[in-house]
């Protein structure tokens, strides 16, 4: 068997990607804004206002989508009780999730998420209107539109669409979902966290419609001391699972040129001194990234709706650029399709070639892989520059005149449709050779 017949199918995977509808996105955000406030401590019993009504609406929307695809979605509301400085008396935290079960590898899971809660200027104010159109109505709109578009397809892996609660209170909804994933034995291939993804007018006057920021973790938050030492010993700080996911998003964006988005890969877990719901998954050891618009407008975040000295404040629907949000949604959909279609990433990849001008890359085989793609780059670079594709029968490759000291290496599994897994970084703890 050779890999060559697989490669021409990748454009078919790209061409089949469905297009998001800006009108659907606007309808979702209009409904969310209509609940007045979605503060986590707001009413849960009022049928038209508050976090409870918003969550019930999200569940109902998922149910509608599920009926349209022949009941392909399993809708759940999962919950726990949490307390902290922003909920001193405790609060019921609930996430609404829709599970699209995979056909052949259902325990492997890809998650797309946004947080449904909103807030006013005072984080403890649970009654004042807090429209939350962009923070994070835009992220929830991405999730619901992705479910609408992808629910009519079948994938080997499971896709979970999640509307999280209590992000503003302490990332409690994402902690709940990460704990649920662990309890259910999900093998998470990637988490796409969409938070503040619909505005194109920055507070400094910028108007940027062709970029999206992507935040990823380098040193693993979940690693123990031995894991930290191993990552440093092989120079793997730019190739953690989170960074591998970020590079996959960059690759998919480059392949889907029609989306029209440049991915700005920012090499830190989140914005400076700020945090989002992907952090809970990073702390649990799962690959996760955050997508955020390129130029935030802080007058529209965490502000009561008002006008002061001719300056408008508040997160209202007029601040959302729906054609831009459709492009961000298209990127999410393309990445979800790729990861849910691809085999699992190799569990391990290792190197041999110290004191040699050649490098041998080896990896553990992956069930269902139709081939493997070995990638490498010079050790002073961030993105992969060279590659070689081999058939499924191969578990190693010898790269002549590619020096192990001067390059980094990784291996991805390839599906029969050309879809590519995350790249597993290749390396073992390097022990200095005496006298060398």
N, C-alpha and C positions, 0 to 999 in steps of 0.2 A: 504493500500500500504506500502511496505517496501523498503528500499534502497538496500537491498542485491543483487537483480538482476542487479543493475546498475554497481556495482564495477568490475565484470569480464570483462566488455566492455572496460575499460581503456587500457589494453594492446593492444586491437585492434586499438585504437586511436594512440598509440605509433607505432605499426607495420606499420600502413598506411603512416607514415611520409615519403615523397619522399626524395631522396638523391640528394643534390646539385652536379653539375658537375664542377670540377676545370677548365675544358676547356672553359665552358661558362663564368665563372668568368674572366678568362684570356682574352677572346675575348672582354668582356665589357671594361676592363681596357685598353687594347690595343687601342680600339677605342677612349676612352677618352684622353689618352696620345697623340693620333694622332692629336688632335686639337691644339697642341703647348702650348698655355696658355688658361686657363679657368678663368682668373681673372675677377672679377665682372665688372670692368671698361674696359675690353677689347672689341674688336669689336663685334658688334651684327649683322653685315651685311655680313661679309665675309662668303662664303659658306663652307670653309674648316678650318677656324681658329677662335679661340675665344669662348667666353661664349655663344654667340648666336647660333653658329653652334653646340656646345655641347648640348645645351638645345633642339634644334630641333632634334638632333640625339636621345636623350633620349625619346622624345615624339614619334618618329618613332619606336623606339624599343618597347615601350609600345603598340603601335598600332599593331605591328606584333604579339605580345603575345596575344593581344585582339582578333585578327582575328583567331588565333589558338584555342581559347576557345569559338568561336561563338559569338564574340563581347561582351564578359562578362565584359570588362573594359571600363569605361568612362574616356577618356583622356582629361585633361584640362591643360592649362597654365594660372596660376593666377598671377597677378602682382600689383605692387605699385611703387611709387617713394619714395626714401629715401635719406637722406643726413646726413653727420656727418664728423668728422675729417678725416676719410678714404675715403670720397667721398664728398668733400666740395662743389662741383658744382652739386651735386645730381646725382642719377643714377636710372635707371629702374631696379627694382628687380623682377625677375620672377621665380616661382617654377613650375616644371612639375609634375603633380600628375596623378595617375591612380587609379580610384575608382572601387572597386569590391563590388557591392551593396549586402548587406545582404538580406536573404530571408524572415525572419520573424521579425527581430529587426534592421532594417537598420539604425536607428538613433544612435545605439550604434556602436562605431567606434574604431578600433585598427589601429595605424599608425606605419609603419616602414619607416625610413628615413635615408638619408645620404646627404652630401652637394656636389654639382657638381662643385663648384668654387675651384680654386687653387690659389697659390701665389708664388712669388719668394722671395728672401731675403728681398727686399724692398717692403713693403706691398702696396706702391703706384705705383709700377712698373707693368703696364698693358700690356707691350709688350714683355718682355723677356720670353723665354720659361719657363713654370712652369708645368712640367708633372703631378704633383699631383697624382701619381699612387696609393699611400697608403693614402694620405691626400687630398681628401677623395674619390679617385677613388674606393678604397676598399669598402667603405660604400655604394656608389651608385651601385656597383656590387652586393652587398648583396641584395639591394632593388629590382633590376631587376631580379635576379635569384629567389628571393622569389615570385615575380609576376609570373614568368614562371612556377614555381612548383605548386603554390596554385591556380592559375586561373582556373584550370580544376575541382576544387572542389566547393561545395556550403556550405556556412556557415550562421548561423542565423544573425551574426553581419557583418558589413561592414569592409573591409580592405582597407586602403589607402596606396598606395606605392608612396613615395615622394622623388624627387630629388630637393633639396633646393639650392638656390643661396645666395650669400652675407654673408656666415658664417664668412669669414675672414674680412669682412668690418664691422661687428657689429651684427651678428646673425639676420640680417634683414629678410632673407628668412623664418626662423622658426617663427619669429614674425608675418609675413604675414600669414603663415599657421595656427598658433594659433588663430589669429584674424578671419580667414576664418571659422575655426571650431566653434568659438563662434557665428558668424553671421548666420551660417547655423543650429545652434542648435544641433551640434554633441554632443553626450554623450560619451566622450572619455574614454574607458576602459583602455588604456595604450598606451604609445609612446615608441618605441624602437629606440633610436638614435645610429646609427653605425658610428663611426668616428675614423679613424686610427685603422683598425681591421685586417690588412693583413701581418704585419711584425712579425718575430719571433726572430730576432737577436737584442738584446738591445745594447745601446751604451757602456755599461760596459762589453760586451763580453758574456752576457747571451744568451742562445738559448733555448727558452721555447715554446713548441708546444702543451701543454696540458692544458693551462689555458687561461682565458679571464677575464679582470677586468670589474666590474659592479659598476657604481657610482649612488648613490641615495640620495635624500634629506630627512632629518629628520624633523626639524622644517619647516613648510610650508612657502614658500616665499609669498604665496598669502593670508595667514591668517591675519585677523585684530587682534587687541589687545585681544579681547575677545576670538578669536580662539586660540591664543597663550596661554592664561591663561588656557583654557580648556585642551589643549594638555599637558601642563606641569602638571596640577592638577591630571591627570590620568596616568602620566608616559608614554604618547604615542609617545615620540620622535622617537622611533625605529619602529613605526607602522603607519607612515604617508602613504597616498596613494602611494607615490613614493617607500617607503620601502616595502609596500605590493607587488608592482610590482616586486621589486628586489627579494623578497622571492619567488614569483611565478617563476621567471626565474631560481632561484636556484633549486626549486623543480622539474621543468621540466627537467633541466640538469641532476639531479640525477636519474630521471625516465628513461631518454633516455641515458642509459650508453654507447650505441654504438657510440654516438657522440664523446665521448672521451675528453670532456672539463670539467675542474673544474672551477666553477664560483667563483671568488674572489670578494666578496661583500664588497666594500669600503664604509664606512659610512660617506661620504661627497658628496655634489652635483657634484663635478667634481675634476679634478686634482688641485693641490695647485696653487692658483692664476691664474687659467685658466678656460675657459668656452666653452661650446658647445651648439648645437642647442636645446637640451632638456631643457635648462634653460628657454627659452621663454615659453614653455608649463608649467613648474613649476610656473613661475610668473603668468600665467593665471589660475592656480589652477588645472591643469590636472596631473594625474600620469604619470611620465616620468623618464626614466633611460638612461644612456649612457654606451654603450659597447665599450671597447678599448683594444687593445692588451696588454699583460702583461709586456712587457719591450720595451719601445719606444727607437728609435734611433734618437736622435735629429739632427744628421748630415744629416738625410734624411727628415727633416721637415723644411719648410720655408727657404729653401736654394737654391741659384742658382746652377745649375748643373756644377760641376767643380772638378778638382783634385788639391789639395794644399799640397805640401810636402809629396806626396804619399798617401794622405788621400782623399777619395772620398766623395763628398757632392752631395745632390740632391735627390729628390723623384722620382726615376726612377723605371720602372717595374721590374728590376732585384731584387729589395728589397722586393718584395711581395712573400710570401710563399703561393702558391695556395691551396695545401692540407689543410693547416691550415685555410685559408679563407673559404674553403668549410665547415669546422667544425663549424666555427662561423655562417655561413649561415644556417647550419642545426639547430643550436640552435635557431636562429631567427624564422625559419620556424616552428619548434616545438612549440614555445611560441605563435606565431600567430595562429596556428591551435587550440591550447588549448583555448586561450582567445576568438577567434571568434566563437568557438563551444559552449562555456560555457554560462550559463545565466548571467544576470547582477549580480553584487555583491549586497547584501542587502543594502538598503539605510541607515539603522541605526541598531545599536546593542547596547544593554544596559545591565547593571548589577544590581543585588540586592544581599545583603548578608552581609552588614556591621554588626559587632557585632555577627557574626555567623560563624560556621565552614563549612557551605555549601555556594555555590554560584549559583544563578539563572541567566542564560544568556537568553536574549530575543532578537528578531530581527523582522524586518518588512519582510513580505512575498515577494517573487520575482516571477513574472509571468514566467511561463515556467520551473521553478525549479522542478526537480524530487526528490530533497532532499537537506539537508543542512549538512555541516560538521563543527562542533564546535571544535575549536582548543584552546589549552592553553599551557602555559609553566611557569616555575618558573620565578619570576620577576627579577632574576639576569642573565637571559639568553637572547639570541638574536633570536634563531630559535625555532619554534614550536616543542614541544616534545610529546604532547598527543593530542588525538582527539576522537571524537565520532560522528558517522553519524546517522542522524534521517530522517524520511520520510518527504515528502513535506507538509503534514498536520500539522507538528509541527512548532510552532513559539517561543518555549522556551524549556529549558532543565534545570533540577536541577542536579548539580554536588555535590554529597555528599563528605564531608571531603576534599574539594578543597577550601582552604581559599582564600577569595577575596583579602586580603592584600598581600598575598605571590605569587600571580599568575597574569599573563596577559591572556586575552581571545580575541577570534575573531571568526567570522562566515563567511563561504563561501557558495555560492549556487552551487549545483551540477546538471549538465545536465543529460539527459537520457543516453548519451554515456560515462558518467563518467568524462567529462571535468569540471574543477573547476574554479570558478570565483576568482577574487582577494579577499583577506580576509578583511572584515570590522572589524576594531578594536572596541571592546566593552568597553564602559566606559561612565560615566557621571561625571560632576564636583563633586568632593568629598568635602563635607562640614564637617569640624571637629565637633565631638560630644563633647560638654562641659563636662569636668571632666574625659575624657577618654584619 
